[in-house]
Amino acid sequence: MLGRKKGSTPRSSEPVSTTVATDNGQEVAASHFISQQASQLDEAARKRLQRMNERLKLLEMQMETLEAGVAKASSDSYE
């Protein structure tokens, strides 16, 4: 394996680090850090979905206007 000497065994008695250093150097629990990051991603996703929904509503209104115009033009051409 990479990084191991032959015959060495993994040390299971070594403590596992459960803290994470943030950008500003503050140490927080890894689970808390992950939770914060997930929350930020959720908020970003919600905002993006809201913008997409608004754009979709606008496009639907434009389609309805165009369809109404085409229907009117079609009925006018048969008269």
CORVEN-V16191 format. One record per residue. RES is the residue in one letter. SS is DSSP state (H for helix, E for strand, L for the rest). Layout:
res	ss
RES	SS
RES	SS
This chain:
res	ss
M	L
L	L
G	L
R	L
K	L
K	L
G	L
S	L
T	L
P	L
R	L
S	L
S	L
E	L
P	L
V	L
S	L
T	L
T	E
V	E
A	E
T	L
D	L
N	L
G	L
Q	L
E	E
V	E
A	E
A	H
S	H
H	H
F	H
I	H
S	H
Q	H
Q	H
A	H
S	H
Q	H
L	H
D	H
E	H
A	H
A	H
R	H
K	H
R	H
L	H
Q	H
R	H
M	H
N	H
E	H
R	H
L	H
K	H
L	H
L	H
E	H
M	H
Q	H
M	H
E	H
T	H
L	H
E	H
A	H
G	H
V	H
A	H
K	H
A	H
S	H
S	H
D	H
S	H
Y	L
E	L
